[in-house]
């Protein structure tokens, strides 16, 4: 797969407790991204955060351990493919924030390929 130098980064901010179809929402989103043939997807688990649904701080600290830590799903591909992906998945994201920004792709390669 080839990515152009001008790509886009889709960020989906959700909570660890968010689910879809019996599985964590972040997992479902990554599986959908792979099924749609997108270039790369990564899930990041936050140590601390809050969002639109609650102003309560969710943290990984032992004294206030949250069961709903922040999750960020990052997906990189072309803007057109990411817009199509978002059209298919947005209705299944009940809470959160979605952003998209242009990125400069320096390289995208698999092991042993140049």
MIDO-855927 format. One line per 4 residues: number of its first residue (from 1); their letters; for each residue x, y, z of N, C-alpha, C. Coordinates in steps of 0.02 Angstrom, whole numbers, plus 50000, padded with zeros to 5 digits. Last residue first. Layout:
<nodes>
NUM) A) X/Y/Z/X/Y/Z/X/Y/Z  ...
</nodes>
This chain:
<nodes>
114) XXXX) 50563/49944/50038/50584/50014/50038/50544/50054/49989  50543/49805/50148/50522/49841/50088/50545/49914/50094  50575/49748/50268/50605/49719/50209/50586/49754/50144  50422/49794/50342/50489/49764/50352/50513/49732/50287
110) XXXX) 50338/49925/50253/50338/49862/50291/50410/49836/50295  50312/50102/50266/50340/50042/50235/50336/49983/50282  50304/50261/50241/50258/50209/50262/50282/50146/50228  50370/50423/50282/50373/50359/50249/50323/50311/50280
106) XXXX) 50308/50548/50304/50379/50544/50286/50396/50477/50255  50167/50636/50279/50190/50566/50284/50262/50563/50260  50103/50765/50364/50154/50750/50314/50179/50679/50326  49927/50785/50389/49993/50765/50412/50039/50754/50352
102) XXXX) 49781/50874/50439/49828/50855/50386/49895/50836/50417  49660/50805/50551/49710/50855/50532/49754/50828/50477  49512/50788/50642/49552/50767/50584/49599/50824/50566  49427/50721/50786/49462/50774/50751/49498/50745/50690
98) XXXX) 49295/50690/50893/49330/50666/50834/49362/50727/50801  49245/50640/51054/49269/50694/51011/49306/50663/50953  49104/50569/51142/49175/50579/51127/49187/50639/51083  48978/50445/51126/49008/50500/51163/49080/50508/51139
94) XXXX) 48943/50346/51030/48891/50383/51067/48916/50445/51103  48975/50295/50882/49016/50328/50933/48969/50372/50974  48901/50253/50778/48915/50204/50829/48960/50230/50885  48898/50353/50684/48836/50339/50719/48845/50290/50777
90) XXXX) 49029/50343/50628/49011/50398/50673/48948/50384/50713  49057/50244/50531/49065/50229/50602/49038/50281/50650  49041/50286/50399/49018/50219/50418/49017/50207/50494  49100/50412/50399/49030/50406/50379/49001/50339/50401
86) XXXX) 49231/50374/50429/49192/50411/50479/49117/50409/50462  49268/50316/50307/49268/50276/50369/49225/50309/50422  49260/50430/50225/49216/50373/50212/49211/50328/50274  49363/50505/50283/49294/50531/50283/49244/50475/50271
82) XXXX) 49472/50422/50254/49453/50433/50324/49382/50462/50329  49478/50431/50116/49465/50366/50147/49443/50374/50219  49505/50570/50103/49446/50540/50072/49428/50474/50105  49629/50586/50166/49569/50619/50193/49506/50587/50166
78) XXXX) 49722/50433/50183/49703/50493/50145/49639/50523/50176  49779/50394/50349/49767/50375/50279/49753/50439/50240  49783/50342/50515/49814/50383/50463/49799/50353/50395  49707/50353/50671/49707/50319/50607/49736/50367/50555
74) XXXX) 49697/50326/50843/49726/50366/50790/49730/50324/50726  49597/50336/50980/49610/50294/50922/49636/50340/50868  49616/50353/51149/49622/50389/51086/49638/50338/51032  49531/50348/51303/49559/50310/51247/49561/50355/51186
70) XXXX) 49531/50374/51479/49527/50400/51411/49561/50354/51361  49453/50249/51587/49509/50292/51567/49499/50317/51495  49355/50196/51681/49338/50225/51617/49392/50275/51596  49380/50163/51806/49366/50107/51762/49347/50131/51692
66) XXXX) 49510/50240/51901/49450/50245/51859/49442/50181/51818  49572/50257/52061/49574/50217/52000/49508/50219/51962  49628/50339/52161/49566/50358/52127/49560/50321/52060  49745/50286/52210/49696/50311/52258/49630/50330/52226
62) XXXX) 49817/50254/52091/49790/50201/52133/49735/50227/52181  49786/50338/51939/49816/50339/52006/49780/50289/52051  49727/50352/51820/49755/50287/51833/49787/50283/51902  49572/50446/51809/49644/50439/51817/49663/50368/51832
58) XXXX) 49460/50568/51762/49471/50496/51761/49547/50486/51762  49373/50699/51836/49438/50676/51812/49441/50599/51817  49214/50753/51781/49253/50715/51830/49319/50692/51798  49133/50803/51690/49190/50846/51706/49234/50813/51760
54) XXXX) 49069/50703/51559/49077/50715/51631/49138/50759/51642  49057/50718/51422/49005/50682/51459/49008/50693/51534  49171/50780/51375/49108/50815/51371/49054/50783/51415  49304/50729/51489/49274/50743/51425/49207/50778/51431
50) XXXX) 49470/50702/51552/49398/50713/51562/49370/50730/51494  49614/50607/51614/49577/50650/51569/49505/50660/51591  49757/50501/51615/49714/50548/51650/49676/50589/51599  49820/50410/51538/49830/50404/51610/49782/50448/51649
46) XXXX) 49747/50331/51393/49769/50389/51432/49776/50374/51505  49800/50225/51270/49762/50228/51333/49790/50284/51375  49781/50219/51097/49820/50245/51153/49775/50250/51214  49787/50120/50955/49747/50139/51013/49794/50160/51069
42) XXXX) 49806/50147/50781/49837/50135/50846/49789/50158/50900  49816/50102/50610/49774/50122/50667/49809/50103/50731  49845/50130/50437/49871/50115/50504/49822/50140/50556  49770/50126/50311/49841/50114/50315/49865/50092/50385
38) XXXX) 49616/50036/50280/49653/50096/50299/49725/50078/50315  49524/49939/50241/49587/49944/50206/49627/50007/50221  49412/49912/50311/49405/49963/50260/49471/49974/50221  49463/49823/50405/49416/49798/50355/49408/49847/50297
34) XXXX) 49536/49913/50483/49571/49861/50445/49527/49835/50389  49429/49987/50536/49481/50021/50497/49519/49970/50454  49362/49888/50608/49328/49920/50551/49379/49955/50506  49458/49863/50706/49439/49809/50661/49403/49837/50599
30) XXXX) 49456/49989/50770/49518/49965/50737/49502/49909/50687  49323/49990/50819/49346/50041/50772/49409/50019/50734  49324/49882/50909/49279/49880/50851/49303/49930/50798  49414/49933/51003/49430/49872/50966/49388/49867/50902
26) XXXX) 49344/50043/51052/49409/50053/51020/49428/49992/50978  49231/49981/51111/49223/50023/51052/49289/50033/51015  49240/49810/51161/49260/49879/51172/49256/49919/51106  49089/49720/51114/49162/49725/51122/49180/49798/51135
22) XXXX) 48952/49718/51087/48980/49671/51135/49055/49672/51143  48926/49823/50997/48917/49754/50975/48953/49704/51022  49031/49931/51083/48988/49924/51025/48986/49850/51007  49069/50037/51227/49065/49973/51192/49021/49978/51130
18) XXXX) 49168/50127/51341/49123/50129/51283/49127/50063/51245  49263/50127/51440/49201/50090/51454/49153/50090/51395  49362/50212/51395/49377/50140/51398/49313/50099/51408  49297/50339/51287/49313/50312/51353/49323/50237/51349
14) XXXX) 49376/50432/51153/49320/50398/51183/49341/50375/51253  49424/50519/51015/49431/50519/51088/49368/50489/51118  49503/50490/50871/49439/50478/50902/49450/50471/50977  49580/50569/50737/49585/50553/50809/49515/50546/50837
10) XXXX) 49657/50548/50585/49593/50549/50618/49603/50528/50690  49762/50629/50480/49761/50593/50543/49692/50603/50574  49809/50618/50307/49769/50646/50361/49771/50599/50421  49944/50663/50194/49892/50619/50220/49851/50656/50272
6) XXXX) 50049/50693/50075/49999/50732/50112/49942/50685/50132  50117/50590/50012/50152/50631/50061/50105/50673/50103  50010/50442/50004/50039/50503/49977/50073/50544/50032  50051/50273/50029/50019/50333/50057/50051/50394/50025
2) XX) 50022/50112/49965/50059/50175/49960/50018/50231/49992  50042/49941/50000/50000/50000/50000/50044/50062/50000
</nodes>
